[in-house]
Amino acid sequence: MHASILKYFAAVARSGSIRKASEELHVATSALSRQIKKLEDELGITLFERFSNGLRLTAAGEEVLRHAKGTLREFEILRSDLGAMQGKKTGRVRVACLDSLTVKFLPEQVSAFHAQHPAVSFYIQTAGHGNITNYVAKGDVDLGLTFDLARPDDTEMVFRVPMPLVACVGKNHPLAKHKTVSLLQCSQFNLLLQLDTQPIRSLIEIELSVFERTGRSFVISNSQMMLKPFIMSGQGVAFFTPLGFMDEIKSGDIVPLPISGSRLQNLHIGILVQKRRQLTHAAEAVIEAFSRGLQKYSDTIIEVIQT
């Protein structure tokens, strides 16, 4: 079976939708639908159950997906090895990461890496910790950038750095004059919370429940950029690592406050990969580059918080 057909099939299986897969692949939906039908005809079996709200793999489809992932992975390794023979890094590196990392850290890292290795492209998606670990475990991405918390057994952190969660407030917020704050103090004000941030959200709620407080949720969003204006205007308290607010912290518009007496101060962020998975030369080089970048950011953040 041709690699492009397997790529189309894997994309449809991943998204559960011809339309979504066509958007990802930049292929017309009619052409993609024909390719899936052609694959089913060639194999002589139905690979997807069709529903009004999308597609679901059949048992045969699950088996074909396992084959497709393995074949595509081996093809990427082959392309990587051939590129290495020519003295260059090639191929696509798939990354799943926390939303905060896409504000400043990843744009800087990807730009710097691309300048050195222009034949490498990136596929980057944001998600909460739980989804990131699942993507890595299933082999849907080459690496994940996330917290060093509970994860599937067949994944491992190959690099990590201290990255505490802090209370982020605007410079004119009543808490801004404090050196540290407690969650109980934060709960006296409107809270700006993120969706899909388990288990971080649970840790916050569990610690607040000790004080029989849950805080007043003012805005809940899955976008850090959506919450940033509310933080800067002093309308609430948010809980983030400083990664996505480095410019605002340096300018003084956002104040990062260590959270005293909380496990949130002892968090780490790192690079997660699937155990025993052979990575392309490009993915290995990206891990090395991102590790250096994370270390630099971590050192800067710890210094900023402690001053």
CORLINSUL-V918741 format. One line per field, one symbol per residue. ss: DSSP state (H for helix, E for strand, - for the rest). A space follows every 10 residues. Layout:
ss = ???
This chain:
ss = --HHHHHHHH HHHHH--HHH HHHHH---HH HHHHHHHHHH HHH----EEE E--EEEE-HH HHHHHHHHHH HHHHHHHHHH HHHHH----- EEEEEEE-HH HH--HHHHHH HHHHHH---E EEEEEE--HH HHHHHHHH-- --EEEEE--- ----EEEEEE EE---EEEEE ---HHHH--E E-HHHH---E EEEE-----H HHHHHHHHHH -----EEEEE E--HHHHHHH HH----EEEE -HHHHHHHHH H--EEEEEE- --HHHH-EEE EEEE------ HHHHHHHHHH HHHHHHHHHH HHHHHH-
